[in-house]
Amino acid sequence: MYPAVRCRMIPRPRLEQRIRTALGRSRAVVLVGPRQCGKSTLARRFLNADDPNYFDLERPTSRSSLAEPMTALEALQGLVVIDEVQHAPELFRVLRVLIDRDNRPGQYLLLGSASPTLLRQTSETLLGRIEVIEIAGFDLQEVGVRDTARLWLRGGFPPAYTAANDVDANAWCSNAIERFVQSDLPQFGVNVATPAMMRFWAMLAHVHGQVWNAADPARSLGVSEPTVRRYLDWLTQGFMVRQLQPWFENLGKRQVKAPKIYFRDTGYLHALLGIREAGELARHPRSGASWEGFALEQVLRLTQPDAAYFWATHQGAELDLLMFKHGKRVGVEIKRVDAPSLTPSMRIAMGDLKLDALYVVYPGNRRYTLADRIEAVPLDAFVEAP
């Protein structure tokens, strides 16, 4: 039983526009993301849920309607929405035929939670025929900068963010984590006992923001390192965890080659760390790492880079985020301090990586120059990306 939530609609105009643009140039668009991140709410901005062209495959009536998919879909005009499409893998081959028709009477908006079926079918059966848009929870631009602290504590999943209070939000996240382990992971063919996977996920919470090392969790769980790497990949494919890959340059320096691990939603991170309220978050030893991951995720969501990495050398130089966008190299260093200052590591990163700009993101409210092409920038400024 999940806590009650306030029924408050938060507009998501950028996502709506991305979907509208994709539908303007593609016969089929797929919205992918974890459960309860708002995919269905967005789809209903384009087609009412009671429209005969709207199919929700978690409802028996919709599954029955699509028992003969070609017969059910071939005559439909206009936009057709199929929610939780991963539950009907046989649909993908039918959709390929419908999309390739010359007369083309229909257009398709497909919604799916992460699963091997969805990932495989969209990359194989519908390759070159669809446009994929990844959906996550609310971001800072959608909720407004005044609610930064709330978004950090609760995370962006709509039921958690809009819960009546912080404790209810935390309870929703805890229940959602258990449901993901018990119901969603089996779709990946995960044959792992729920307690073991919950222990692994809790271990990840304590290495959030750190370079991945499989040895410690493998030893604690009594399994091999390849096994815990598979666990990590499952959580990554389920949009729960981000593996930020390292960037390599031919610098004549030993560089870190393992990914950094970040929770994509801080509400889930805090649930696993036992953090329920703002005071507990402020006192928790992982508070700084939590804010770093929150800021990094917001920067990535708001700037939409073409590619993103981190960079570190064994000599101690590092950069939290290296983004490539429109042919430029932009560095981001995240500091949870009142007034960040220039460091030798920043100068090394500027020179070695040939950065066009370096932004030092911090939780303040003043933007100022640290050196040539290096600025201290409040996180709020990324609502209008620098």
C-alpha positions as CSV (number, residue, x, y, z in Angstrom):
1,M,0.0,0.0,0.0
2,Y,1.6,3.2,-1.1
3,P,1.0,6.5,0.7
4,A,-1.5,8.9,-0.7
5,V,-0.1,11.7,-3.0
6,R,-1.4,15.1,-3.8
7,C,-3.0,15.2,-7.2
8,R,-0.9,18.1,-8.5
9,M,-0.1,18.3,-12.2
10,I,3.4,19.6,-12.9
11,P,3.8,20.8,-16.5
12,R,6.7,19.2,-18.5
13,P,6.8,21.4,-21.6
14,R,10.3,20.5,-22.7
15,L,9.4,16.8,-22.8
16,E,6.1,17.5,-24.5
17,Q,7.9,19.5,-27.1
18,R,10.5,16.7,-27.6
19,I,7.7,14.2,-28.1
20,R,5.8,16.5,-30.4
21,T,8.9,17.1,-32.5
22,A,9.7,13.4,-32.7
23,L,6.1,12.6,-33.8
24,G,6.4,15.3,-36.5
25,R,9.2,13.4,-38.2
26,S,8.8,9.7,-37.2
27,R,6.1,7.2,-37.7
28,A,6.8,5.6,-34.3
29,V,8.2,7.1,-31.1
30,V,9.1,5.1,-28.0
31,L,9.1,6.6,-24.5
32,V,11.3,4.5,-22.2
33,G,12.0,4.9,-18.5
34,P,11.3,3.3,-15.1
35,R,7.8,2.8,-13.7
36,Q,6.0,5.8,-12.3
37,C,8.3,8.3,-13.9
38,G,5.4,10.0,-15.8
39,K,5.4,8.3,-19.2
40,S,1.6,7.6,-19.2
41,T,0.8,11.2,-18.0
42,L,2.8,12.6,-20.9
43,A,1.2,10.3,-23.4
44,R,-2.3,11.4,-22.2
45,R,-1.4,14.9,-23.2
46,F,-1.5,13.6,-26.8
47,L,-4.3,11.1,-26.5
48,N,-7.0,10.5,-23.8
49,A,-6.8,7.2,-22.0
50,D,-10.4,6.4,-22.8
51,D,-9.8,6.9,-26.6
52,P,-10.2,3.6,-28.5
53,N,-6.7,4.2,-29.9
54,Y,-5.2,4.0,-26.4
55,F,-4.1,0.6,-25.2
56,D,-2.7,-0.1,-21.8
57,L,-1.3,-3.6,-21.7
58,E,-1.5,-3.8,-17.9
59,R,-5.3,-3.8,-18.4
60,P,-7.0,-7.1,-19.4
61,T,-9.3,-5.3,-21.7
62,S,-6.5,-3.9,-23.7
63,R,-4.6,-7.2,-23.8
64,S,-7.8,-8.8,-25.1
65,S,-8.3,-6.1,-27.7
66,L,-4.8,-6.8,-29.1
67,A,-5.1,-10.6,-29.1
68,E,-5.0,-10.3,-32.9
69,P,-2.8,-7.3,-33.2
70,M,-2.8,-6.9,-37.0
71,T,-6.6,-7.0,-37.1
72,A,-6.8,-4.6,-34.2
73,L,-4.3,-2.0,-35.4
74,E,-4.2,-2.0,-39.2
75,A,-7.3,0.1,-39.8
76,L,-6.7,2.7,-37.0
77,Q,-6.2,6.3,-38.1
78,G,-4.2,9.0,-36.3
79,L,-2.1,8.5,-33.2
80,V,-2.1,5.1,-31.5
81,V,-0.7,4.8,-28.0
82,I,0.4,1.4,-26.6
83,D,1.4,1.6,-22.9
84,E,3.7,-1.0,-21.3
85,V,4.4,-2.4,-24.7
86,Q,7.2,-4.7,-23.4
87,H,4.4,-7.1,-22.2
88,A,3.5,-8.0,-25.8
89,P,6.7,-8.8,-27.7
90,E,4.7,-10.2,-30.6
91,L,3.6,-6.6,-31.3
92,F,7.0,-5.4,-32.5
93,R,6.9,-7.5,-35.7
94,V,3.4,-6.4,-36.5
95,L,4.4,-2.8,-35.9
96,R,7.3,-3.1,-38.3
97,V,4.8,-4.2,-41.0
98,L,2.4,-1.4,-40.2
99,I,5.1,1.3,-40.1
100,D,6.5,0.2,-43.5
101,R,3.1,0.4,-45.3
102,D,3.0,2.8,-48.2
103,N,-0.4,4.3,-47.3
104,R,0.6,4.9,-43.7
105,P,-2.7,5.6,-42.0
106,G,-1.5,5.4,-38.4
107,Q,1.3,6.7,-36.1
108,Y,2.5,5.0,-33.0
109,L,3.5,6.2,-29.5
110,L,4.9,3.3,-27.6
111,L,5.5,3.4,-23.8
112,G,7.7,0.9,-22.1
113,S,9.4,0.3,-18.7
114,A,12.9,-1.1,-19.0
115,S,13.1,-4.7,-20.0
116,P,15.3,-6.9,-22.2
117,T,12.4,-7.4,-24.6
118,L,11.9,-3.7,-25.1
119,L,15.6,-3.0,-25.5
120,R,16.1,-5.9,-27.9
121,Q,13.0,-5.4,-30.0
122,T,13.5,-1.6,-30.5
123,S,17.2,-2.1,-31.4
124,E,16.6,-5.1,-33.8
125,T,13.0,-5.4,-35.0
126,L,12.3,-1.6,-35.2
127,L,15.8,-0.4,-36.0
128,G,15.7,2.7,-38.2
129,R,12.0,3.0,-37.9
130,I,11.6,4.6,-34.5
131,E,12.8,7.5,-32.4
132,V,13.5,6.7,-28.7
133,I,13.1,9.3,-25.9
134,E,14.2,8.5,-22.4
135,I,11.9,9.7,-19.6
136,A,12.9,10.2,-16.0
137,G,11.4,11.9,-13.0
138,F,11.0,15.6,-12.6
139,D,14.0,17.8,-13.0
140,L,14.9,21.3,-11.6
141,Q,13.4,23.2,-14.5
142,E,10.1,21.4,-14.1
143,V,9.7,21.9,-10.4
144,G,11.3,25.3,-10.1
145,V,14.5,26.4,-8.4
146,R,12.6,27.2,-5.2
147,D,12.0,23.5,-4.7
148,T,15.6,22.4,-5.2
149,A,15.9,21.1,-1.6
150,R,12.7,19.1,-1.9
151,L,13.7,17.6,-5.2
152,W,17.1,16.6,-3.8
153,L,15.6,15.0,-0.7
154,R,12.6,13.2,-2.3
155,G,13.9,12.6,-5.8
156,G,12.0,13.2,-9.0
157,F,9.5,10.3,-9.2
158,P,6.1,12.1,-9.2
159,P,4.5,10.0,-6.4
160,A,7.4,10.7,-4.1
161,Y,7.9,14.3,-5.1
162,T,4.2,15.1,-4.6
163,A,3.7,13.1,-1.5
164,A,2.0,14.7,1.5
165,N,5.2,14.8,3.5
166,D,8.8,13.7,3.5
167,V,8.2,10.5,5.4
168,D,5.5,9.4,3.0
169,A,7.8,10.2,0.1
170,N,10.5,8.0,1.6
171,A,8.0,5.2,2.2
172,W,7.0,5.3,-1.4
173,C,10.6,5.1,-2.6
174,S,11.2,2.1,-0.3
175,N,8.2,0.3,-1.5
176,A,9.1,1.1,-5.2
177,I,12.6,-0.4,-4.7
178,E,11.1,-3.6,-3.3
179,R,8.7,-3.8,-6.2
180,F,11.4,-3.3,-8.7
181,V,13.5,-6.1,-7.2
182,Q,10.5,-8.5,-6.9
183,S,8.6,-7.7,-10.1
184,D,10.8,-5.8,-12.7
185,L,14.1,-7.5,-12.3
186,P,12.7,-11.0,-13.1
187,Q,12.0,-9.6,-16.6
188,F,15.8,-9.4,-17.0
189,G,16.1,-13.1,-16.2
190,V,17.5,-12.2,-12.8
191,N,17.5,-15.4,-10.7
192,V,18.6,-13.8,-7.5
193,A,16.9,-13.9,-4.1
194,T,15.3,-10.6,-3.1
195,P,17.3,-10.2,0.1
196,A,20.6,-10.6,-1.8
197,M,19.7,-8.0,-4.4
198,M,18.5,-5.6,-1.7
199,R,21.8,-6.0,0.1
200,F,23.7,-5.3,-3.1
201,W,21.6,-2.2,-3.8
202,A,22.2,-1.0,-0.3
203,M,25.9,-1.5,-0.8
204,L,25.8,0.6,-3.9
205,A,24.2,3.4,-1.9
206,H,27.4,3.6,0.2
207,V,29.6,3.9,-2.9
208,H,27.4,6.4,-4.7
209,G,29.7,8.9,-6.5
210,Q,32.8,6.6,-6.3
211,V,34.8,4.6,-8.8
212,W,33.4,1.1,-9.2
213,N,35.3,-1.8,-7.6
214,A,33.6,-5.2,-7.8
215,A,35.8,-6.9,-5.2
216,D,34.2,-5.6,-2.0
217,P,30.5,-6.3,-2.9
218,A,31.5,-9.7,-4.4
219,R,33.3,-10.7,-1.2
220,S,30.4,-9.5,1.0
221,L,27.8,-11.3,-1.0
222,G,29.9,-14.5,-1.5
223,V,29.7,-14.3,-5.3
224,S,32.1,-13.7,-8.1
225,E,33.1,-10.3,-9.4
226,P,31.5,-11.0,-12.8
227,T,28.3,-11.8,-11.0
228,V,28.2,-8.4,-9.2
229,R,29.0,-6.7,-12.4
230,R,25.9,-8.3,-13.9
231,Y,23.9,-7.1,-10.9
232,L,25.2,-3.6,-11.6
233,D,24.3,-3.8,-15.3
234,W,20.8,-4.9,-14.5
235,L,20.2,-1.9,-12.3
236,T,21.8,0.3,-15.0
237,Q,19.5,-1.1,-17.7
238,G,16.5,-0.5,-15.4
239,F,17.4,3.2,-15.2
240,M,18.2,3.0,-11.5
241,V,21.9,3.5,-11.7
242,R,24.2,5.5,-14.0
243,Q,27.6,4.2,-14.8
244,L,29.5,7.3,-15.8
245,Q,32.3,6.0,-18.0
246,P,35.9,7.3,-17.8
247,W,37.4,9.4,-20.6
248,F,40.9,8.6,-21.9
249,E,43.4,10.9,-23.5
250,N,46.9,10.0,-24.8
251,L,48.6,12.0,-22.1
252,G,51.4,9.8,-20.9
253,K,49.6,9.6,-17.5
254,R,48.0,6.6,-15.8
255,Q,44.2,7.3,-16.0
256,V,41.3,5.7,-14.1
257,K,39.6,3.2,-16.3
258,A,36.6,2.0,-14.2
259,P,33.2,3.8,-14.2
260,K,31.8,5.9,-11.5
261,I,28.5,4.8,-9.9
262,Y,25.6,7.3,-9.4
263,F,22.0,6.7,-8.3
264,R,19.9,8.4,-10.9
265,D,17.3,9.3,-8.3
266,T,18.3,10.6,-4.9
267,G,14.9,9.6,-3.4
268,Y,15.9,6.0,-4.0
269,L,19.4,6.7,-2.7
270,H,18.1,8.2,0.5
271,A,15.6,5.4,1.1
272,L,18.4,2.9,1.0
273,L,20.5,5.1,3.3
274,G,17.7,5.4,5.8
275,I,17.4,9.1,5.2
276,R,13.7,10.3,5.6
277,E,13.8,14.0,6.4
278,A,15.9,17.1,5.6
279,G,17.6,17.1,9.0
280,E,18.7,13.6,8.6
281,L,20.1,14.3,5.2
282,A,22.1,17.3,6.5
283,R,23.7,15.2,9.2
284,H,24.4,12.1,7.2
285,P,28.0,11.3,6.3
286,R,27.0,10.6,2.6
287,S,25.2,14.0,2.3
288,G,28.0,15.5,0.2
289,A,28.1,12.5,-2.1
290,S,24.3,12.7,-2.5
291,W,24.4,16.3,-3.5
292,E,27.2,15.7,-6.0
293,G,25.1,13.0,-7.6
294,F,22.0,15.1,-7.6
295,A,23.9,18.1,-9.2
296,L,25.5,15.9,-11.8
297,E,22.2,14.3,-12.8
298,Q,20.5,17.7,-13.0
299,V,23.3,19.1,-15.2
300,L,23.1,16.1,-17.5
301,R,19.3,16.4,-17.7
302,L,19.2,20.2,-18.3
303,T,22.1,20.4,-20.8
304,Q,21.5,17.2,-22.8
305,P,25.1,16.8,-23.9
306,D,26.0,14.6,-26.9
307,A,28.3,12.5,-24.7
308,A,29.4,12.6,-21.1
309,Y,32.3,11.1,-19.1
310,F,34.4,11.7,-16.0
311,W,38.2,12.0,-16.0
312,A,40.8,11.1,-13.4
313,T,44.4,10.2,-13.2
314,H,46.3,8.1,-10.7
315,Q,48.4,11.2,-9.9
316,G,45.3,12.9,-8.4
317,A,44.0,15.2,-11.2
318,E,40.3,14.7,-11.9
319,L,37.1,16.2,-13.4
320,D,33.7,15.2,-12.3
321,L,32.1,15.6,-15.7
322,L,33.4,16.0,-19.2
323,M,30.6,16.9,-21.7
324,F,30.8,17.1,-25.4
325,K,28.2,19.3,-27.1
326,H,28.1,20.9,-30.5
327,G,31.8,20.1,-31.0
328,K,32.9,21.7,-27.8
329,R,34.4,20.2,-24.6
330,V,32.9,21.5,-21.4
331,G,34.1,20.5,-18.0
332,V,32.0,20.5,-14.8
333,E,33.5,20.2,-11.3
334,I,30.9,19.9,-8.5
335,K,31.7,21.4,-5.1
336,R,29.4,21.5,-2.1
337,V,31.0,24.5,-0.5
338,D,30.0,28.1,0.1
339,A,32.5,29.7,-2.2
340,P,34.6,27.4,-4.5
341,S,38.1,28.4,-5.4
342,L,40.5,27.5,-8.2
343,T,42.5,24.3,-7.6
344,P,45.5,22.8,-9.3
345,S,43.4,19.9,-10.5
346,M,41.1,22.4,-12.4
347,R,44.1,23.9,-14.2
348,I,45.4,20.5,-15.1
349,A,42.1,19.5,-16.5
350,M,41.8,22.7,-18.5
351,G,45.2,22.0,-20.1
352,D,45.3,18.3,-20.5
353,L,41.7,18.0,-21.8
354,K,41.8,21.2,-23.9
355,L,38.5,22.4,-22.4
356,D,36.5,25.2,-24.0
357,A,35.1,26.0,-20.6
358,L,35.0,24.7,-17.0
359,Y,32.1,25.3,-14.7
360,V,32.4,24.8,-11.0
361,V,28.9,24.0,-9.8
362,Y,28.0,24.8,-6.2
363,P,24.9,25.3,-4.1
364,G,25.3,29.1,-3.8
365,N,23.6,32.0,-5.6
366,R,26.4,34.0,-7.1
367,R,28.2,33.4,-10.4
368,Y,31.8,34.6,-10.7
369,T,35.0,34.0,-12.6
370,L,37.8,31.9,-11.1
371,A,40.2,32.1,-14.1
372,D,40.2,32.3,-17.8
373,R,37.3,30.2,-19.0
374,I,36.7,28.9,-15.5
375,E,33.6,30.0,-13.6
376,A,31.8,29.2,-10.4
377,V,28.2,28.6,-11.3
378,P,25.2,28.0,-9.0
379,L,23.3,24.8,-9.8
380,D,20.2,26.9,-10.4
381,A,21.9,28.6,-13.4
382,F,21.7,25.3,-15.3
383,V,18.0,25.8,-15.6
384,E,19.1,28.1,-18.3
385,A,22.2,26.1,-19.3
386,P,25.5,28.1,-19.5
